[in-house]
Amino acid sequence: MVGPDARIMAMSTIAAATCSFSLPANPGRHSTRAPRLLLRPAYRRSLLAASPPPASRLRLRPRTSVSASPAAAERDYEFTDGNGEVELRLDIGKLGIESSRDVFVDVDDMSLLIRAKSDGTLRTLMNVTTLFDRVKSSETIWFIDEDQLVVNLKKVEQELKWPDIDESWESLTSGITQLLTGISVHIVGDSTDINEAVAKEIAEGIGYLPVCTSELLESATQKSIDAWADTEGVDSVAEAECVVLESLSSHVRTVVATLGGKQGAASRFDKWQYLHSGFTVWLSVSDAGDEAAAKEEARRSVSAGSVAYAKSDVVVKLGGWDPVYTRAVAQGCLVALKQLTLADKKLAATSILVVQNSDEYLETEGVDLAHHGVYLDETCLE
């Protein structure tokens, strides 16, 4: 397990996580099942022979209801989003502040620190290490209105609605939908279990429908993916999943968890035509031991293009996995998707985002890169 000091790092179409736990040797479904036997053969024969309807005609039915966003946590400040600016109000009446000279407001493009001198002591009233989005720090206005300190911040992206002052899980899940505009998200990578866990967490958070291609395929064929791959081969399973992805490509507001490893369509260069119907997030295992190595590994993965997953819009590299860290990984995915959509609506080259996580706030710094992604380092997932 990792220590209490948690850190997350997000890069544009590339990310990495190194934690003190390790993935099982078999990167496919690894919970309680035996390792899959990855053989060969033909998909259409097994799919058409199944008694249920083909995967291409499957209809989606939500299994559980999801809410658009979590209830806002209690906070000791007032926050409003106006036209082109946001306003923060803090109650300072009980602090005994005598004049504005006792108040110190430090702002840069992505952070806010508010301190005040009270009874001879300099107190931190608010420390937002990562604002929900960038601000024009030079245009910040603050003043004291009776018993309240009022801070006005000018937004860089004036049309972007801020759910709250910081880039928390609650803010991201509430605010990301205005950027996704209904476009679906596909989760790809070598581990089916991880793909499904993260997809479901994201879907529940943003109010999208979670869809697992493994469940649709097993429903259509009345056999497990393991048994199918054993008898028909991984090529058969991948072909079948491609049919499912074709059907899903006409849907909106879904988070689709795809099959991991060689049996997944996403692992094949010629099966990506339907994945391009939405944003694609690659959850990738990283051998990097630190942030710099993870960035370099990410750059090499994308520039080399040696694996089909490199076609993804966002990459999240994981050095290990435990279900308890599902939300931290999901949050990193949303951070990178947010930066991707804000930076370039056409998914052009933008930046790497480095994020440090405490449960509430994230610290970021921008670095140029050709894709978007997330790095989760060793202290990151507590």
N, C-alpha and C positions, 0 to 999 in steps of 0.2 A: 504494500500500500504506500501511497505517497504521503508526504508531510503536509502540514496544515497550510503552508504558504502556497496559494494556488495561482497558477499563471496560464493564460491562453494566448495563442498567437495566430493571427490570421493573415494569410497571404492571398493575393488575387489569383485565382485558379490554381492554387497550390497551397498545401498546408501540411503541417507535420506535428505529430505528438509523440513525445518520448516520456513514458511513465514507468514506474518501477515494477509494474506488472507486465506480463507478456501474453501475446496471443497464443492459442494452442498451435501445435505444429501443423494441423490441418486447417487452412484458412476458410473452409466452407462452413456449413452449419456445424457448430461445435459444442452445443450445450450438453445434451445427454445422449445424442445419437452416435452410432459408430461412424468411422470415417466413410465417405462415399467412395464407391468404386467407379472411377471415371473411364468409361470405355468408349465405343463409337456409335454408330448407325443412323437410321433414317427416322425422321420425326413424323412425317405425315401418316405413315402406316399406323403408328401407335395412337396418334391423336384421332384419326378418323375411325379407328376401331373401337374407341371408347364409347360407352353408351350415352354419356351426357353430351350436350351440344359442344361444337368446336370452340376453342378459346376465342376465336375472332367474333363469336356471337354472344359471349358472356356479358351480362349486365352487371353493373356495379351496384351494390347495396351496402350502405353504411352499416357497420357492425355496432358502433356506439355513437352516441351524440357527442359533438365537440363544441366548445364555446369559442367565440371569435377571439377573446383575449381574457387572461386571468383578471381577477378582481384586483384593483389597485391596492397596493400595500399602504398601510397607514404612514403618513409623512408629516413632518413638522414644518411644512412650508406650503405656500400656495403657488400653483403654476398655471399659466395660461399661454396659449399660442394665438397670436394675432396675425395681422397682415404683414408678413415679412419680418416679424420679430417675435421673441418670446419674452415673457415677464415672470420674474421670480420674486416672491414676497416672503420675507422671514420676520417673525415676531421677535423684536429685540427690547420690548418694553421692560422686561424684568432684569435686563443685563446691566442697567445703570450706566448706559453709554451717554456721555454728556454732549458730544458734538460729532460731526462727520469726520473730524480729524482722528477719532478713535476707531474708525472703520477702514479696513484695507481690502480692496477687491482686486484680485489678480486674475486676468483673463488672457488666454491665448486662443488659437483657432479651435482647439478641441478640449480645453479644460477650464475649470473655474475653481478658484480658491477664495473663500470669504473668511476673513478673520476680524476680530474686534477686541479692543482693549477694555477690559472690565475689571474694576477693583485692582488696577495695576498689573493685571495678568492678560497676556495676549492669548485669546481663545480662538480656536477654529470653529466657525459656525457651519461651514459647508465645504467639502472638498470633493468636487466632481472631477475625477481623473479622465473620464471620457464622456463628453457631451453627446447627446443623441446625434448631432451632426455638426458640421463646421459653422463657425460664426465669424463675423467681421469684428475681430477683437478691438480694433482701433475706434470703432463706433459704439462701444459699450457706454451706457449711461446708468449711473446709480445715484440714488438719493434716499433721504430718510423722510418717510411720510408718517407723521405721528409716531406710533409705536412699531412701525414696520420699516425694514430695509427693503427697498425696491431696486431690482437689477433688471435693466432692459438689454437684451442681446439681439443684435441684427443677424438674421440667418443668411447664409450664403445661398442655399437652395430655398428660395422664398416660398415656393409652392409645396414644399415638403412639410407635412403636418407632424409636429412633435407630440407624442403621447405624454412625455415627461422630460425632465431635464437631462437625464442620463441614459446611457445605452445599456440598460438592464435587460434581462430576459423578458420581463413584462412589457417594456417599451418596444423591444424588437418584435415580439409576437404581435403586438397591437399595431405597430407602424409599418411593418414590412409589406403588408398586403396592398398598400397604396402603390408600392413600387413593383410588386409582382403582377399587378393588374389581372389577376385570375390565371396567369400562366402557371402550368403545373411544374413540379420539381421532381426530378428523377435522382435517386440515390444509387450509385454504382460502386463496385469494389469487390475485393476477393472474398469477403465474408458475408454470407447471406444473413446471418444472425445480426451482425452489426448494422447492415443496411436496413433491416426491418426495424430494429430498436430505434435508430435515429430517425427514420422516416416517420414512425408513429409519434415520436416526441414532437417533431416539427409540425406534423399535421394537427395534433391536438392543440398545440400552442397557437397556430395561426388560423384554425378553423377550417382547414382543408380536409378532404377525405383521404384517409390512409389506405393505400392499395399495395398488397404484396403479390407479386407475380407468382410466387411459389404456391400461394393459396388458390389462385385462379387456375393454375395448371393442374394442381392436385384435385381440384373440384371437377375439372373437365375430364380427367383421365381416370379418376377413382384409384389412383395409385400415388405413392409418395415419390418425391423427386429422386430420393436415393434409389428406390427400386427401379424407377424409369431409367436413370442413368446406368444402372447395373445391367439391365436387360437390353436397352436400345442404344445406349451410348450418349456421350455428352453432346455430340453434334445434333442428335435428335432433340434433346432438351433445349438447346440454344435456338434451334429453328422454331420450336413451339413457342418459346418465350418471345421471339420476334413477332409472331402472329398476335400474341397478347398485346405487345407494345404498339402494334399497328392499330388495334382496336382502341387502346387507351389514348392514342394520339389525338383523337377527336374530343376528348374530355378536357375540362378545365377544373381548376381548384382541386387538384389531387397531388399527393406526395407519394410517388411510386417507389417502392423498394424492389430492386431487381435481384436476380440470382447472382451469387458470388462465384468466382472462379471460372474455370474453363467451360462449365455448363451454362454460364450466363451469356446472353446475347451481347451484353456490353463489352465482353472481353474480346470480341471479334470486330475487326475493322469494317467488315462489310455488313454489319447489323445495326448501324447507328442512325439510319435514316429517320426512324421514328423517335429516337431519343432526342433528336434535335427539335422536336415539337415543344420542348420546354427547357427550363434550366437544368443542368446536370451537375451533380456534386459527386466527386470521387473521394471515397473514404479509403485512403491508401496507407499501408503499413510502412513505417519509416525505420531505417537503421541508424538515423542520425542521433548523435548524443547531445547535441545542443542546437540552439537557434540558428547560428550561422551555417552549420552543416546541413540543417533541414532546408534552409533557403537554397543552398547550392544543389542539394539533391532534387529539390522541386524544379529548379531551373533546368537541370539535366533531363529530368523526366519529360518535361514539356518540349524542350528543344529537340531531343532525340526522337520523340514520337514513336518509341519502340513498342509501346503498349497502347491498345485501343482506348484505354481509360484516359489517356492524355488528351483526348478530344473534349474532355469535360470543361465546363465553364468555371467550376470551382473544385479545388482539390483539398482534402483534409487528410493529412498524414498522421497515422496513429502508431505510436511505439508499443502500445499495449491496450488492453481493453478490460473493462469491468462494467457491467450494466449500471452501476451506481453513477458512472460518469456520462451517462447518455445525454443528460440535459446540457452539460458543459460542451460536449461535441456538437449538439444541435444548435446551441447558442453561437458557437464559432461559425457554423455553416451560415446562419442568418446574418452574422456580421459581414462575412465575405460576400454574400448575395446582395446585401444592402449596398456595399461599396461598389460592387460590380454594376448594379443597375443605376446608381447615381453617377458613376464615372463615365459611363458610355452606354447609351441605350442600344447600341449596335454590338455590344460585347467586344469592343476593341481593347487594345492593350491599355492597362491602367496601372494599379499599384499593388504592392504587397502590404498587407496590414498586420502589424505586430500588436498583439493584445495581451495585456497582463490582467489576470483576473483575481479580484477578491470577490466575494459573493455578489457584491452590489455594483462595483464599478470596473471598467476596463480602461487600460491605458493604451493608446495607439500611436503609431508613428508610420508615416508613409514612405515606401521605397518603390521605385519604378519596376515593373515586371509585366510580362506579356499576358498573364492570366490572373485569376483570383483564387485565393485559397486560405487555409487556416493551419497554423502550427500550434500544437498543444505540447508545451514542454514539461519537464519532469515535475515541476511543482504545481502543475496546472489544474488538476481535476478533483480537488477536495471541496 
